């Protein structure tokens, strides 16, 4: 497994890997997305022919998907199902190499930038989600939306079910201060020098994300501000707080790689401004 996936194993207590690799996050407590919501949502299947894992993603143009960098494994094939909502969708194989953001910080330390671009073999007519307006970011207390194809309930012992929903589920959650999650991650993995950079945190009582849909979009005012990345189930300190990659911090990189016409923003401008882990 890749380095990021190994770190995710450290962050997720009690997760076992069977013949189906299912380290990512799913949506619990959500409801069916509206018929016109999230046409840009993409379902990703990553497989070596024997094992497989699933992720979400978002069309940000007629040719590019934005997702999490840990939604890949060297040598494994990636299949993207477009139009999965309202379905049934059309799967296509991603044949170009994934484009992953890699950059050291000012101290020359490797950071985990869990963000990745996938290029479609052909253009699609599906309307993409807009990149964020980084001058109008969600603030602590604001409501954002995430989505995925996960189970709607937990098991009898509150365990996370490895069951997929037949429909795309949407969930509203709230931007929160990230200090609690930051401290829990540091306690869980105190020796690691590789820390997430440019991220923010969300939580709302009674709803949570679960394994299976890393890479899905965090949407605010119809624009994508985050990518579902990581979480720590370490009650009571962390509860179900999740970490999302801050798209504004990578917007100039995204637009340069996808060839978009854009207005230059400040380099590495974090939107919500959580400290790196």
C-alpha positions as CSV (number, residue, x, y, z in Angstrom):
1,X,0.0,0.0,0.0
2,X,1.1,3.6,-0.6
3,X,2.4,5.8,2.2
4,X,-0.8,7.9,2.5
5,X,-3.0,4.7,2.8
6,X,-0.7,3.4,5.5
7,X,-1.2,6.7,7.4
8,X,-4.9,6.4,7.0
9,X,-4.7,3.0,8.6
10,X,-3.1,4.6,11.6
11,X,-5.8,7.2,11.8
12,X,-8.7,4.7,11.6
13,X,-8.8,2.6,14.8
14,X,-10.2,-0.8,14.4
15,X,-10.3,-1.0,10.6
16,X,-9.5,-4.4,9.1
17,X,-8.6,-5.0,5.5
18,X,-10.3,-8.0,3.8
19,X,-10.4,-8.9,0.1
20,X,-12.1,-5.6,-0.4
21,X,-9.9,-2.7,0.5
22,X,-12.4,-0.2,2.1
23,X,-10.4,2.5,3.9
24,X,-12.2,5.5,2.6
25,X,-15.2,7.3,4.1
26,X,-18.9,6.9,3.6
27,X,-22.0,8.9,4.4
28,X,-24.1,8.0,7.4
29,X,-27.3,9.8,8.3
30,X,-27.7,11.4,4.9
31,X,-30.7,11.4,2.6
32,X,-31.2,10.9,-1.2
33,X,-29.8,13.9,-3.1
34,X,-32.3,15.8,-5.1
35,X,-32.7,14.9,-8.8
36,X,-30.9,18.0,-10.0
37,X,-28.2,17.9,-7.2
38,X,-24.6,16.9,-7.9
39,X,-24.7,15.8,-11.6
40,X,-21.0,16.3,-11.4
41,X,-20.5,13.5,-8.7
42,X,-18.2,10.7,-9.9
43,X,-17.9,7.2,-8.4
44,X,-14.4,5.8,-8.6
45,X,-13.5,2.1,-8.5
46,X,-9.8,1.3,-8.0
47,X,-8.8,-2.3,-8.6
48,X,-5.9,-4.7,-9.4
49,X,-8.3,-7.4,-10.6
50,X,-8.5,-9.1,-7.2
51,X,-8.8,-6.3,-4.7
52,X,-10.7,-3.1,-5.1
53,X,-11.6,0.1,-3.2
54,X,-14.1,2.8,-3.9
55,X,-14.0,6.6,-3.8
56,X,-15.9,9.7,-4.8
57,X,-14.9,12.5,-7.1
58,X,-16.2,15.7,-8.7
59,X,-16.1,16.8,-12.3
60,X,-14.6,20.3,-12.4
61,X,-14.5,20.6,-16.2
62,X,-15.5,18.5,-19.2
63,X,-12.2,16.6,-18.9
64,X,-11.0,16.6,-15.3
65,X,-12.1,14.9,-12.0
66,X,-10.9,16.3,-8.6
67,X,-10.5,13.7,-5.9
68,X,-8.3,12.5,-3.0
69,X,-4.7,11.4,-3.7
70,X,-5.0,8.3,-1.6
71,X,-7.7,7.0,-4.0
72,X,-5.0,5.3,-6.1
73,X,-2.5,2.4,-5.8
74,X,0.5,1.9,-8.0
75,X,-0.3,-0.4,-10.9
76,X,-4.0,-0.5,-10.1
77,X,-6.6,0.6,-12.7
78,X,-9.1,3.4,-12.0
79,X,-12.6,3.4,-13.4
80,X,-14.8,6.5,-13.2
81,X,-18.6,6.2,-13.4
82,X,-20.0,9.5,-14.8
83,X,-23.6,10.4,-14.4
84,X,-23.9,8.1,-11.4
85,X,-26.6,10.5,-10.1
86,X,-29.3,10.1,-11.2
87,X,-27.8,7.0,-12.7
88,X,-27.1,4.4,-13.8
89,X,-24.0,6.1,-15.1
90,X,-21.3,5.3,-17.6
91,X,-18.0,3.7,-16.4
92,X,-14.8,4.7,-18.2
93,X,-11.2,3.7,-17.6
94,X,-8.8,6.4,-16.6
95,X,-5.8,5.8,-18.9
96,X,-3.7,8.9,-18.1
97,X,-1.5,8.9,-15.1
98,X,-3.1,10.6,-12.0
99,X,-1.8,14.1,-11.4
100,X,-1.0,14.5,-7.7
101,X,0.1,17.6,-5.9
102,X,3.5,17.2,-4.3
103,X,5.4,20.0,-2.5
104,X,7.6,20.3,0.6
105,X,6.8,23.1,3.1
106,X,9.2,26.0,3.9
107,X,11.1,23.7,6.3
108,X,11.6,21.2,3.4
109,X,9.4,18.7,5.2
110,X,7.2,16.4,3.1
111,X,3.6,17.1,3.7
112,X,0.5,15.1,2.8
113,X,-1.4,17.0,0.1
114,X,-4.2,14.5,-0.3
115,X,-5.5,16.0,-3.6
116,X,-5.4,14.6,-7.1
117,X,-6.6,15.2,-10.6
118,X,-7.8,12.5,-13.1
119,X,-8.1,13.2,-16.8
120,X,-10.9,11.6,-18.7
121,X,-10.1,9.9,-22.0
122,X,-12.9,11.9,-23.7
123,X,-14.8,15.0,-22.9
124,X,-18.1,14.8,-21.2
125,X,-21.2,17.0,-21.6
126,X,-22.1,16.7,-17.9
127,X,-22.1,20.1,-16.2
128,X,-19.1,20.4,-13.8
129,X,-19.1,22.0,-10.4
130,X,-17.5,25.4,-10.2
131,X,-14.2,26.0,-8.4
132,X,-14.4,28.1,-5.3
133,X,-14.6,31.9,-4.9
134,X,-11.7,32.2,-2.4
135,X,-12.7,35.7,-1.5
136,X,-16.0,34.3,-0.1
137,X,-15.1,31.2,1.9
138,X,-17.3,29.2,4.4
139,X,-16.6,30.3,8.0
140,X,-16.9,28.4,11.3
141,X,-20.5,27.8,11.8
142,X,-21.5,27.7,8.1
143,X,-23.2,24.7,6.6
144,X,-21.6,22.8,3.7
145,X,-22.7,19.6,1.9
146,X,-21.0,16.3,1.3
147,X,-22.2,13.3,-0.6
148,X,-21.6,9.6,-1.2
149,X,-22.9,6.1,-1.8
150,X,-22.6,4.8,1.7
151,X,-24.8,3.0,4.2
152,X,-27.5,5.1,5.9
153,X,-27.1,3.3,9.3
154,X,-24.6,1.7,11.5
155,X,-24.7,-2.0,12.6
156,X,-26.1,-3.3,15.9
157,X,-22.9,-2.6,17.7
158,X,-22.5,0.8,16.1
159,X,-19.9,-0.6,13.6
160,X,-19.6,0.9,10.2
161,X,-21.3,-1.2,7.6
162,X,-19.5,-2.1,4.3
163,X,-22.7,-1.6,2.3
164,X,-23.4,0.7,-0.5
165,X,-26.5,2.8,-1.1
166,X,-28.1,2.4,-4.5
167,X,-28.6,6.1,-4.6
168,X,-26.4,9.1,-4.0
169,X,-26.8,10.4,-0.4
170,X,-26.4,14.0,0.5
171,X,-25.5,15.3,4.0
172,X,-25.3,18.8,5.5
173,X,-22.5,19.4,8.0
174,X,-21.0,22.4,9.7
175,X,-17.5,23.9,9.6
176,X,-15.9,23.7,13.0
177,X,-12.7,24.7,14.7
178,X,-10.1,22.1,13.8
179,X,-8.0,22.1,17.0
180,X,-9.7,19.0,18.5
181,X,-9.2,16.9,15.4
182,X,-5.6,18.2,15.0
183,X,-4.7,17.2,18.6
184,X,-6.3,13.7,18.3
185,X,-4.4,13.0,15.1
186,X,-1.1,14.1,16.7
187,X,-1.8,11.7,19.7
188,X,-2.7,8.9,17.4
189,X,0.4,9.2,15.2
190,X,3.0,11.2,17.3
191,X,6.1,10.0,15.5
192,X,5.0,10.8,11.9
193,X,6.7,13.8,10.3
194,X,4.2,13.7,7.4
195,X,1.3,15.9,8.2
196,X,-1.7,17.1,6.3
197,X,-1.4,20.6,5.0
198,X,-4.2,23.0,3.9
199,X,-7.3,21.5,5.4
200,X,-10.5,22.2,7.4
201,X,-12.8,20.4,9.7
202,X,-16.6,19.7,9.9
203,X,-19.0,18.2,12.3
204,X,-22.8,18.1,13.0
205,X,-24.4,15.9,15.7
206,X,-26.5,13.0,14.4
207,X,-24.8,12.8,11.1
208,X,-21.4,11.5,10.0
209,X,-19.3,10.3,7.2
210,X,-18.0,6.7,7.1
211,X,-15.6,4.5,5.1
212,X,-16.0,4.5,1.3
213,X,-16.3,7.9,-0.2
214,X,-13.0,9.8,0.2
215,X,-12.5,12.2,-2.7
216,X,-16.1,13.4,-2.8
217,X,-16.7,17.2,-2.9
218,X,-17.5,19.5,-0.1
219,X,-19.8,22.1,-1.6
220,X,-20.8,25.6,-0.4
221,X,-22.9,28.1,-2.4
222,X,-22.8,25.7,-5.4
223,X,-19.0,25.6,-5.5
224,X,-16.4,23.0,-4.4
225,X,-14.4,24.2,-1.4
226,X,-13.1,20.8,-0.1
227,X,-12.3,17.2,-0.8
228,X,-13.2,14.5,1.7
229,X,-9.9,13.2,3.1
230,X,-9.5,11.8,6.6
231,X,-11.1,11.2,9.9
232,X,-10.5,9.8,13.4
233,X,-13.0,7.9,15.4
234,X,-11.5,8.5,18.8
235,X,-14.4,9.5,21.1
236,X,-14.9,11.6,23.0
237,X,-12.3,14.1,21.9
238,X,-12.7,13.7,18.2
239,X,-16.3,12.5,18.0
240,X,-17.0,12.2,14.3
241,X,-15.1,15.2,13.1
242,X,-13.6,14.9,9.6
243,X,-10.8,16.5,7.8
244,X,-11.2,17.9,4.3
245,X,-8.6,19.2,1.9
246,X,-8.9,23.0,1.3
247,X,-9.4,23.5,-2.4
248,X,-8.6,27.2,-2.3
249,X,-5.0,26.3,-1.3
250,X,-4.6,24.3,-4.5
251,X,-6.8,26.4,-6.9
252,X,-3.9,27.9,-8.8
253,X,-2.3,24.4,-9.2
254,X,-5.6,22.9,-10.3
255,X,-6.2,25.6,-12.9
256,X,-2.7,25.4,-14.2
257,X,-2.9,21.6,-14.7
258,X,-6.3,21.6,-16.3
259,X,-5.6,24.6,-18.5
260,X,-8.5,26.7,-17.2
261,X,-8.7,30.4,-17.6
262,X,-8.5,31.9,-14.2
263,X,-7.9,35.0,-12.1
264,X,-4.6,34.6,-10.2
265,X,-5.0,34.2,-6.5
266,X,-2.4,34.3,-3.7
267,X,-0.2,31.3,-3.7
268,X,-1.3,28.5,-1.3
269,X,-4.2,30.6,0.0
270,X,-6.0,28.5,2.6
271,X,-9.7,29.3,2.7
272,X,-10.7,28.3,6.2
273,X,-7.2,28.4,7.6
274,X,-6.7,25.3,9.8
275,X,-3.1,24.8,10.9
276,X,-1.3,21.9,9.3
277,X,-1.3,18.7,11.3
